[in-house]
Amino acid sequence: MYQRLSEIAREVLELAETLAHQSRREYIGTEHVLLAILENGRCNAAGILQQAGVTADSVRERLRNHDPVDGHESLVLGRLRGTPLFEQAITQAIQATEQSKDKSIGTEHLLLGLLRTKGSAAQRSLEQMGVTLDTVQQQIQR
């Protein structure tokens, strides 16, 4: 799968792992991918989200309300595994790439994968901010 990632999508997933490490998580979740897209800022998916008024700070605020800090420090070393919803989002991104007949998985496909993964932190946060699968698909088609 990783060989099919565009260079910028690879950078976003690497940043997602870094963000998970920084937040002292033992996993990479969909929320880390969403934040990485926004923090990257120069990818197609970031442009779509910025047009919708979504910022990294607004996502962090929503996540903070649903995921309170547990109050203890932990040390996370090495590569992190993805949560089942992260894995599902990646599978959905691959399917979106195949449906669009694109050769590589871009950040727009990652965003579609996040939105197609019902119940994930990223999907819930985006939906609360008015970003839906339909609106993103329309933006991509333009």
Secondary structure, 3 states (H helix, E strand, C coil): CHHHECHHHHHHHHHHHHHHHHCCCCEECHHHHHHHHHHHCCCHHHHHHHHCCCCHHHHHHHHHHHCCCCCCCCCCCCCCEECHHHHHHHHHHHHHHHHHCCCCECHHHHHHHHHHCCCCHHHHHHHHCCCCHHHHHHHHHC
